[in-house]
Structures are given as structure tokens and as C-alpha cells.
């Protein structure tokens, strides 16, 4: 059973007789209020929308999300799961996966998961498997990168008309706190010459408004439903991202839960609940130790990293990788799928195509130890 350390923030009362110029007393954490997941579910079960924030690469955050989903699904059979990490044009892929019409590999390929998101699929796999097993709808919330990438470079007005039709109908630009936080994020990172904060802000607004609109549309089509939304902490903190923008579109009760790794900022406005997550890691996957040219199909070998098992096995630069343990390789995604559950030290059989001056194209087979 998963247990959660939840921090409840209680502001200390003002000291009697304190002078006006004295700073307010520090907040107090009531450790007697720490509860487990069952108690958390009871506290949020009456909300129609529950947001659960994550750091995308933290496995424990996703296990916590799964525990919350299980608890809420036990109370609400009409539950849906909104996902930042799938993109709106691929909703049909999610629907067919939940319906059992395609398998996991097809889900990854057809949603272009590794091209568009790239975080280790295994981080989210338990959530997807549970949703499929119980027939829980998965909702693709995010705007596709073709839109946000162009806006980040040249602004909304640079979009072709067919992509402008994909933009959220309403965009609220009036939240000054939201602007200030994003300005701080923008200023803290180096940028290419000519990169403008205004474009960066527009991208964030499109993400948050786009996800809120898609969630609202699903809830309007399913008026008795409940919804869990999984998204990065930055889209949920203080409610300024998705939560308030969803509330503007549909009057539904909400609760926000954030996974955090440390409790360094005691701010009651941050969320309704914080989970201080104990860090857990997935075992590393075995790797071939190659640098790939993925512009060709099948991918070819550009170079090797130090200690490469592939090079030791006899793979050469410019070889084209055509299969791994009999699984055909046509793309980078096929490689990720073939190696996703392989461990360091495990051996795999590689087939490569190689050009020879006199013999032309030949096929070589070799055993590679994954590193």
C-alpha cells in the first residue's frame, strides 16, 4: 500500500501586541495531520475535477498519480483521465487502445510518443495499463508542437490559417502573477538571440488554455463524469494554469494535488495538497551504445559512445539497423520499443545492412551486450 506524507499548512496567528513593522510569524506544519492515500481520497472524492501535478521524469510521482486514480475510480465509475503528455490529434489512438483494438506498441507508434514526448514510456505505463484494464477514457489534452513551436519562434500571427483554427477559442492574458512567474522562468534560462518573452508567454498560454478547453469539452459531452488531470506542476501551481482556465469554461468543483520532492516553499496558495514524494527510480534500460541518424529508414549508425557494446560486437559506422531480436526496425521509435524492457548486461541479436564495394549490400548478424 502506498503511503503519502501530506503537508497541511497552517498560518500562525499574529502575535498579541506585535508592532506593525515586525514581519509576520512563520507558518507552522501540523505533523499530526499527516494522512495516507485513503484519507486523501476521502477529502477529494466529492470534487468533479482532481488535478495531480508531476515532474515528468519522477517515477514516484506517477505511482502516486496511479494510487489516486485507483481510489477515485473505486468511487466514480464514470472517471476519465486527462493527459498533458498526449496530443489532441491523436485522441483516436487513445480511444482504440482503451477499446483493446491496438496494443501497447501500436499506441506508442501511432501517437508518435517518442518523437513528441520522449520521456521514458515506462514511467506512465502502469497508468495506461490500469486505464485499459478498467475501460477508463484517456483524454489527449495537449496542443501539438507544430503550433507551439512556431508560436515560440515567431508569435501567434505567424501561424498559417489552418493551424489558427486549432487554437483555443478564449485566451485570458490578464493574470499578472502568472506573467511574473513565467518572466522569472524565462529570465533564468539562456535563449537564442531574438527569442522574445512575449512569444514564450503565448506558448504557455496556448498550452494551458488548450488543455483547459479540451478538458471542458470532454466534461460537457459527459455531464455526469469525474476527471483526473495529470500535468506538470508548472501547469497547476497556484491554479493559474489549467485549473482557473478550466473553471472559467465550466463550473465544476476542483482539488489540486502536487507531487514535490522537497517542501521548501510553505505557501498555502500553491495547491490544496502536497505529496512529498520519496524518490524511486526505474531500473536503467540496456543500450546499444550508438549514435543514430534517424532521418533515414531504417536508422543508420553515425558513431559510438565510449564502451559501446555494439562496436565491440562488430557494428560499423554507416550500418543500417534492420532488426533487433527479430523485430523489424524502421524508425527510432522501433528501437525504443525493442529495447524498452531490456536490462543492462542482456544480449540482443542485431541485424544490420552494410555496403561493400564489391559485394554491394550485405546483411550481418551479431550478438550485442547491452550496456
Order of alpha helices (4+ residues) and beta strands (2+ residues): beta-beta-beta-alpha-beta-alpha-beta-alpha-alpha-alpha-alpha-beta-alpha-alpha-alpha-alpha-beta-alpha-beta-beta-beta-beta-alpha-beta-beta-alpha-beta-beta
